[in-house]
């Protein structure tokens, strides 16, 4: 099963003129029709009908995203390979082994993942949830055009694996962020890294942020507010930034708001005013279509491009002994959560700040955010001033901008 593969088609024209369904009487399937679905193949490039039907049904009905379809396909292939290596399933055809698998066999498989392969409880739980979705919610249940494939489900009492052991979230501290940023000689790269830390965006969300989103945040920040204890107008040190999330239901984007520091917005404004940014932004007809950040070639920054940037800068810092671990986009996102929780001007209590983190990170449940309540003590080292008082998130971002900002000249190409 090492060569197991899957192919996903989303509302695309597919040439089905040579399908077996067209061999008897007339043409039943046409190339002109748009199709959506998933095809799962074994190592001999044979279609796995049960898995393909499950994935196609779930994908077409917006029950799973393209990414989840790929994950499900891999997880099901791992378990099918395990079944084919067991004596009682060696003669089963294609993916028919799923029709007779028992709870005992699944328990042995999950136990092997933990003991033999030393997989984390979270990974084991993910494999278990995939099997539950396929066996219990698809094979065991009646559907619109067919009856259930199996009469008894091994998942009648819920998931089989044990609870996930919660680990301490590994994040990027402000000190590590500074050391990472100075590895780059490009203001554009330095800005992007600080922006991710300051906004908490996922790596897949960065290319969705437009110049219009930044302009809207700046417009809010230009408004002067009246403080309750004085008649003097004040400017908020933060601004709400609209994020088109990637984890909405039914494969739709989910909009949320996050907080961005005024210092970082000002740094973005300097970047947008540079000849480098203006050269690439001319290709777009409106602010709502213009990416807020470009890569070195003048294209929107893809998740893969962002990961490569952090890998490159992390490697430099590791070789110099400045960092003890590599940094990833998600560690910067975790750093945002910790940074916000320790800002005394965001909410009156820790619970208030936790709620802000939940909303800005786009967590549907507060339980997803509560992992950040375990604060590593070393993070406190870089968030206080000389008098030992906690600095605000805005103060910390302003100091970082002043210590790392570079001038973008006419000669800069990236």
N, C-alpha and C positions, 0 to 999 in steps of 0.2 A: 504493500500500500504506500510505498515511498513515493510513487508517481501519481498518487491521487491528485485530481485537479477538479476545479469547478469554474464555470463560465457564467457570467451574469449579463443579462440583456435587459435594459430598461427602456421600454417604449421605442424600440429600434426596429428598422426594417431588416428582416432575416430571410435569406433565400431558402425556402423549404420545398422547392420544386422537385427535388430528388428524394423527398421523404417517401417511406414505404406506403404511407397513406394515399399516395398519388398513383400507385401502380395498378390498381384494379380497374376502377371505372371513373374516368375523368380526373380532374385536378381538384383536390379538396383543400390543399394548403397553398397559399400564394405568397410570392415575394413582396407584394405590394402592401400587405397587412403589417401593422406595427405589433410587435410582440414584446412581452416582459416575462422574464422567468430566469430560473437557474438550472443549469445542467451539471450534475455531479458525475464524474467518470472515475473508474477504477484504474489500476495500473496497466490494464490491457486496453484502455480507452473505450471500455464498455460503459454504457449509461447505467447508473444506479437508480432504478425507477422510483423506489420509495423515498430515498433521500431527495432526489430531484423534485418529486411531487411536493414534498413537504416544504422545501426551500422556495419553490416557485409560488406555491399557495401563500406562504407567509410574506414573501416579497411583494407579490402583486396586490395583496390586500393591506399593504402598509403596516404589517405587524412587525416587520424587521427592516432595518436599513441595509444598504449594500455592504457596509462594514460588518454588520452582525451576520449577514448571510455567509460571508467568507469565514467568519469565526465558527459559526455552526457547522459549516462544511468540514472544516479542519477537525473540529472536536468529534464529529460523527465518524470521520475517516479513521481517527486514532482508535476509537472503540471498535469499529468494524475490523480493523487489523488485529486487535486483541482477540476478538471472537474467532476470527479465521485461524488463529494459532491454537485454539482450544480444540481438543479432539472431537467434541460433540458438534462442532460447527464447521468442520473442515470440508464437508460435502455440500454445504448449503450454497445455493446459487445467488450470485450477486449480493444484494443487501437483505435477503430474506431472513438472515439470522436475527434481525431485529423483531421478527414476528413471534419468536419463541423464547427470547431471552428472559431469564428469571431475575428476581430481586437478588438472589444469592450471587449470581454471576456478576451483576453490577457492583455489589458490595466488594467482591474479590478484586474487581478491576480498580475501584477507587482506592482500596487498600494498597494495591500495587503501586499506584501513582504516588502515594505518600511514602511507602517504605523503600521500594526499589529505585524510584526516580527522584525521590525527595522533593516533590513539587509542593508548593505552598498550599495552605488550606484554601486560599482565595482561588487559585488555579483549579484545584480539585472541585471546589464548589461550582466554578464556571462550567467545567465538563459535566458535572452532575445536572446542572440546570439545563444544559443543552439536551441531554438525554431525556429529561423530564418533558421538555417542550415537544420533542419529536415523538416519544413513545406514548406519553400520557395524554397530551393535548392534541395530537394529530392521529396516531395509529389507533388509539383507544376510543376516540370520539367519532360520532357520526358527522358527516359533512353533507353539504347541499346535494351533491350528485352521487354519493356513495355511502354505504354503511361502514361502521368501524372495521378496521383490519384485524384487531385482536379483541378477545372477550374479557381478558383480565389484564390489569395494569400493575406492574411492579411499583408504581409511584402512587398508589391509592392513598397512602399515608403521608404524602409529601416527599420532599427531597431526602435522599438516602445519606448523603455525606453529613459530617458534623459541622458545627458552627465555625465561621471564619475567625481565626485568631487575629485580633487587631494589633497591628504593628505601629510603632512610632513613625509618623510621617517624616521622611527625610527631605529637608528643604534647603534652599539657598539662603544663607544669612546675608545681611547687608555688607558685611566685611568681605564675604566670598564674592558677592556681586561686584563690588568695587574692583577686586583683583581680577575678575573675569573681564570686566569692561576695558580695563587698561591694556589688555592683550591686543586690542584692535587699534589700528591707527586710523580707522575710518569713523567719522562722526555719525554717519548713517547707521553703521553697525552698533556703535555705542548707544545711540538713541533707541534702537529697536530692542536691545537687551533690557535697558532700563524701563522702557514702556511695558514690556511683558511683565516685569516684576511689579511695576506700579499699578497696572490695570488688572492683572490676574487672568488675562485671556488665555484660552487654550491655543496650542500651536496651529490647529486647524482653523481657528477663527481669525487669525491675523490678516489673511488676505481678504476677508470680508469687510474689514474696516475701511471706510472711504474718507476722502477729504471732507465731504459734507458732514460726516459724523464728527470729525475733529472741529470743523467750523461751528457746528451746533454746540459742542462742549465749550468752545471759546466764547461764544455768544452768551451762554449762561454765566460763564466766569466773569464776563465784563459787567454784569449787573451788580449794582451796589445794594447791599442789604442793610437793614437797620437792626442793630443789636438791641436786645431788650433792656440793657442797662444804660444805654446812651443814645443820643439822637444822631451821633456821627455815623455816616454810612461806612460799611466795611465790605471788602471783597472776599468772598469765600475762598479758602485755600484749596478747595476741591471743586470738581465739576462732574456731573453725571455724564457718562459716555454710553451711547447705545451700542450694544453688541448683538450681531446676528449669530446666535448660537448654532451649534451643529447637533445638539442632542434633543431636539424637539420630538414630540410624538408623531407617528405616521410619516417619518422621513421629512417632516417640515422643519424649517429653521425656527428657532425659539428666541425671540427677542428678550433681552434683559438689560438692565442698567448696571454699570459698575462705576466706581469712583476713581478719578484720575487727578493727580496733584497738579496744581497750577504751574509749578516749576517745570514739570514734564510737558505740559501743554505748550508752554513758552518755548521749550526746546524743540518741539515739533514744528512750531510756527517758524523758527529760524531755519529749519530744514526745508520746509515748504517754500520759503522765500529764496532759497539758494538756486543758482543756475542749474545745478545738478538735478534737482527735483523738477524744476520747470521744464527742462528738456524732455524728460520722460512723460510728464503729465499732459503735454500738448496733444498726445495721441487720443485723449479722451474728450468727449464733447460736453460733459457736465460734471459737476463736483460729486454727484451721487454715483457716478461711474468710475471716478478716478480713485485708484488705490491710495491709501494714506502713506504706504511704505512700498518702496521698490527694492528689488535685488540689484546686484551689480550690473546686470544686463538691461535693467530698466523694465523688468516684468514684475508682476505681483509676486510676493514672497510665498512660496508653497511650504507646507509643513516639512517636506524633505529638505528643502533649502535651509530652513531655520535650524533644523536639527544638525545639519552639516556645519553651519556657522558655529553653533555652541560646541560641537565636538572639536572643531579646529581650535577655538580659543581655549577650551578646557585642556586640550593636549599641551598647548604652550604653557599654561599656568602650572600644569602638573610637572612638566619637565623642569621648570624653574623652582619647584618646591613651594609655590605660592598657594596651591590648592591640594587638598588631600583626597578629593573625589571629583569625578567629572560632573559637570552641570548639564541638565537637560531642560527643555521648555517647561516640563511639568514641575521640576524642582523650583523654577522661578515662580510658577503659579502658587506653589505651596508657600514660598517666601512671601508672596503678596498677602496670603491669609494671615500668617504670623505677624507681619508688619502692621496690618490693619487692626488685629486684635490688641496690639500693644500701644495703639495710639490713644492717648487719654482724651482727645477731642472728638472721638467717634463714639457717641453714646455715653450715658452716665455710668453704666455698669458693664461688666464683662459679657453678660447675657445680651445686652443691647448690641454690643460689637459683634457677637457671634451671629446674631440675626442679620446684621449688615453683610457679614462675610457670606452667609448662606445665599442671600439675594444676589450679591454681586458675582459669586462664582457660578450661579445658576443651579444650585443643588435643589432638588425637589423636596428633599426631606432634611430636617435639621440634624438627623443622625449621621448624615454624610459629612456634615461640617464639624461634628463634635470630636473628630479625630484630632483637630487642631487644639483641643483643650490641653493636650499634653505638651507643654512648652519645654523644649530642651534648654537647660540653663545657659549654655554657651551663647544662645541668641541674645541674652540680656547684655552681653559685653559691648555691643555696638549700637545700642539704641538709647543710651543715656548721654547727657552732656557732662561737662567737667564737674558739675556739682552733684552728679548722681541722680538728677531728675530725668524722668522719661521725656524724650523728645516726641513730637507728634510725627505722624507719617509724612505730613507736608514738609516739616523741618528737615527730616532725613532725606527726602527726595531733592529738596533744594540744595542741601550740602553736597549731595552726590553729583548733581548737575554742575555746580561750580567747580568741583574738583576734577571732573572728567570731560568737560565740554571741549570740543575742538572746532576750529574755524573751517568752514567749507569754502575752498577757493575756486576760482574759475578753472583751474587746471585739474581739479579732482574729477576722476572718471568713475569712481565707485563709492 
